[in-house]
Amino acid sequence: MKVDFPAVMDTVRVGLLGLGIVGSQVAERLECQRDLVTERTGGPVELTRVLVRDTAKRRAYLPTAAAITTDPAAVLEDPGIGVIIELMGGMEPARTYIERAIDAGKAVVTANKEVMAHHGPELLDLAKRRGVDVYFEAAVGGGIPLISTFKIDLLANQISRIEAVINGTTNFIIDRMARDGAGFDEALAEAQRLGYAEADPTYDVEGWDAVFKLTIMSSIAFRGRIDPDEVHREGIRGLDPVDFRYARDMGYAIRLLAYARDHGDEVELRVHPALLPQSHLLAAVHDAYNAVVIEGDLVGSVLLYGQGAGGRPTASAVVGDVIDLVLSMRKGIDNRIAVDIARPIRVRAMADVRTAAYLRLHVADRPGVLAEVARILGDLDISISAVVQKQAMVEHAAAELVILTHPAREGDLRTARERLAALETVYAVPAFLRALTPEEAM
Ligand SMILES: NC(=O)c1ccc[n+]([C@@H]2O[C@H](COP(=O)([O-])OP(=O)(O)OC[C@H]3O[C@@H](n4cnc5c(N)ncnc54)[C@H](OP(=O)(O)O)[C@@H]3O)[C@@H](O)[C@H]2O)c1
């Protein structure tokens, strides 16, 4: 049964699941800026109940009017509550609670990228059948208005490409490595000390967070269902400060790139560290900031930039969704800008993707080595764009050889890497990164 639309001036009651970093900022805005919310939704909005695990815990903001509970049913089954805001995070029980809320005819606002990346299509489908909405602006890019940009502002476009830096933690770490020559562990420790990285940083540094965000954005941009497990993913743990120096000398910066490209019958989706020309918009994204460059056939290139995380920027997106949703409810409109993402989208196999590559080799310091390397690349139709050789950089009178290729098939680049590593004159291939060439960049 669907909760009835509120009459024009009726109070819309809201239940909040989670009162952590984002939840407490959302609660504060709803309670302390009641006039702003009332004015913008055309009537009162009341935060009625809040679900937590531990009622004794200290909070950045403790709601004054709402009841705090540890019983999910008290929120999910309250017939007076028309909107549920889910800010617990993680897959379960968040997914089940969202489903229960929709089933009970309540509209949902969530910031949960993990749930939306894996289960967005079926939750949106369920919501459509129940005649309610699910809003999830905060699930991608925190305070940066990305979902609404795809859902509304770029509706007239065929989106061809998305290039993004969408994980603040990894960008902070990469920035420290590039600026100060810090190693990965040192930069990570600083990020943790300053609150930019979790005690367990796996989710961010291994690229999962960026994959979930890219999946959600791409589902909406390309209008279909994408399995996040099919997105190619590499994290930043293997990055070495020396590669930042070589990249800079060749006119490039390194970023954790989230890349999506429409090929008509399939979509290319990948998250990995990449060399970007210094002139690329994403090369200028520093610290924990995020940026997304979108290419549409009508609009051309659009850049969105801002704070992709943090309690306040994320609460900005959550409360924005609540206001938008309540406004629609008051007007008696549901499924206002429904995005149909049920059509399955095929993801191009990484081996078939075309990309330029950066290879760093430890080679014997003797004549003929470069010719051997060039022959292996040439046999696979991989042409070289730049070469840097440093003598006696490493042990055993070896030299360090850095090669930047022109775009080639990823499968061939991997074969080349294996053949190079097998050469008697190549001691090691410590780095293999992808690159965007200036010609390819938006
Ligand atoms: N933090 C950010 O910058 C950011 C940015 C973008 C999106 N998000 C997303 O926003 C959501 C919330 O993130 P957050 O950083 O605010 O998380 P958080 O600080 O860890 O807060 C989670 C809250 O949920 C409650 N909770 C968790 N599991 C629960 C359960 N099983 N039953 C009842 N309550 C439970 C916790 O209760 P207790 O406090 O009692 O333990 C806590 O209040 C996540 O989906 C996250 O991905 C966060």
Ligand as a Chemical Component Dictionary entry (heavy atoms), coordinates in Angstrom:
data_LIG
# 
_chem_comp.id                   LIG 
_chem_comp.type                 NON-POLYMER 
_chem_comp.pdbx_formal_charge   0 
_chem_comp.three_letter_code    LIG 
# 
loop_
_chem_comp_atom.comp_id 
_chem_comp_atom.atom_id 
_chem_comp_atom.alt_atom_id 
_chem_comp_atom.type_symbol 
_chem_comp_atom.charge 
_chem_comp_atom.model_Cartn_x 
_chem_comp_atom.model_Cartn_y 
_chem_comp_atom.model_Cartn_z 
_chem_comp_atom.pdbx_ordinal 
LIG N1  N1  N 0  30.967 10.290 4.863  1  
LIG C1  C1  C 0  31.003 10.774 3.637  2  
LIG O1  O1  O 0  31.782 11.685 3.321  3  
LIG C2  C2  C 0  30.078 10.238 2.572  4  
LIG C3  C3  C 0  30.090 10.803 1.276  5  
LIG C4  C4  C 0  29.219 10.318 0.297  6  
LIG C5  C5  C 0  28.365 9.281  0.601  7  
LIG N2  N2  N 1  28.403 8.728  1.870  8  
LIG C6  C6  C 0  27.509 7.626  2.137  9  
LIG O2  O2  O 0  26.605 8.011  3.187  10 
LIG C7  C7  C 0  26.262 6.883  3.965  11 
LIG C8  C8  C 0  26.558 7.175  5.440  12 
LIG O3  O3  O 0  27.935 7.423  5.573  13 
LIG P1  P1  P 0  28.551 7.990  6.944  14 
LIG O4  O4  O 0  29.941 8.388  6.631  15 
LIG O5  O5  O -1 27.638 8.995  7.542  16 
LIG O6  O6  O 0  28.553 6.666  7.844  17 
LIG P2  P2  P 0  28.807 6.550  9.424  18 
LIG O7  O7  O 0  29.426 7.781  9.942  19 
LIG O8  O8  O 0  29.504 5.254  9.618  20 
LIG O9  O9  O 0  27.331 6.446  10.016 21 
LIG C9  C9  C 0  26.529 5.318  9.874  22 
LIG C10 C10 C 0  25.328 5.455  10.796 23 
LIG O10 O10 O 0  24.448 4.370  10.561 24 
LIG C11 C11 C 0  24.142 3.721  11.793 25 
LIG N3  N3  N 0  24.040 2.291  11.506 26 
LIG C12 C12 C 0  24.907 1.534  10.798 27 
LIG N4  N4  N 0  24.483 0.265  10.752 28 
LIG C13 C13 C 0  23.337 0.217  11.447 29 
LIG C14 C14 C 0  22.418 -0.814 11.773 30 
LIG N5  N5  N 0  22.608 -2.069 11.355 31 
LIG N6  N6  N 0  21.334 -0.488 12.510 32 
LIG C15 C15 C 0  21.137 0.775  12.921 33 
LIG N7  N7  N 0  21.952 1.796  12.662 34 
LIG C16 C16 C 0  23.057 1.515  11.930 35 
LIG C17 C17 C 0  25.279 4.021  12.721 36 
LIG O11 O11 O 0  24.791 3.966  14.054 37 
LIG P3  P3  P 0  25.752 4.230  15.330 38 
LIG O12 O12 O 0  26.201 5.665  15.171 39 
LIG O13 O13 O 0  24.888 4.035  16.503 40 
LIG O14 O14 O 0  26.891 3.257  15.208 41 
LIG C18 C18 C 0  25.674 5.426  12.288 42 
LIG O15 O15 O 0  24.922 6.391  12.965 43 
LIG C19 C19 C 0  27.073 5.708  3.376  44 
LIG O16 O16 O 0  26.280 5.014  2.438  45 
LIG C20 C20 C 0  28.208 6.394  2.671  46 
LIG O17 O17 O 0  28.755 5.646  1.596  47 
LIG C21 C21 C 0  29.221 9.184  2.848  48 
# 
loop_
_chem_comp_bond.comp_id 
_chem_comp_bond.atom_id_1 
_chem_comp_bond.atom_id_2 
_chem_comp_bond.value_order 
_chem_comp_bond.pdbx_ordinal 
LIG N1  C1  SING 1  
LIG C1  O1  DOUB 2  
LIG C1  C2  SING 3  
LIG C2  C3  SING 4  
LIG C2  C21 DOUB 5  
LIG C3  C4  DOUB 6  
LIG C4  C5  SING 7  
LIG C5  N2  DOUB 8  
LIG N2  C6  SING 9  
LIG N2  C21 SING 10 
LIG C6  O2  SING 11 
LIG C6  C20 SING 12 
LIG O2  C7  SING 13 
LIG C7  C8  SING 14 
LIG C7  C19 SING 15 
LIG C8  O3  SING 16 
LIG O3  P1  SING 17 
LIG P1  O4  DOUB 18 
LIG P1  O5  SING 19 
LIG P1  O6  SING 20 
LIG O6  P2  SING 21 
LIG P2  O7  DOUB 22 
LIG P2  O8  SING 23 
LIG P2  O9  SING 24 
LIG O9  C9  SING 25 
LIG C9  C10 SING 26 
LIG C10 O10 SING 27 
LIG C10 C18 SING 28 
LIG O10 C11 SING 29 
LIG C11 N3  SING 30 
LIG C11 C17 SING 31 
LIG N3  C12 SING 32 
LIG N3  C16 SING 33 
LIG C12 N4  DOUB 34 
LIG N4  C13 SING 35 
LIG C13 C14 SING 36 
LIG C13 C16 DOUB 37 
LIG C14 N5  SING 38 
LIG C14 N6  DOUB 39 
LIG N6  C15 SING 40 
LIG C15 N7  DOUB 41 
LIG N7  C16 SING 42 
LIG C17 O11 SING 43 
LIG C17 C18 SING 44 
LIG O11 P3  SING 45 
LIG P3  O12 DOUB 46 
LIG P3  O13 SING 47 
LIG P3  O14 SING 48 
LIG C18 O15 SING 49 
LIG C19 O16 SING 50 
LIG C19 C20 SING 51 
LIG C20 O17 SING 52 
# 
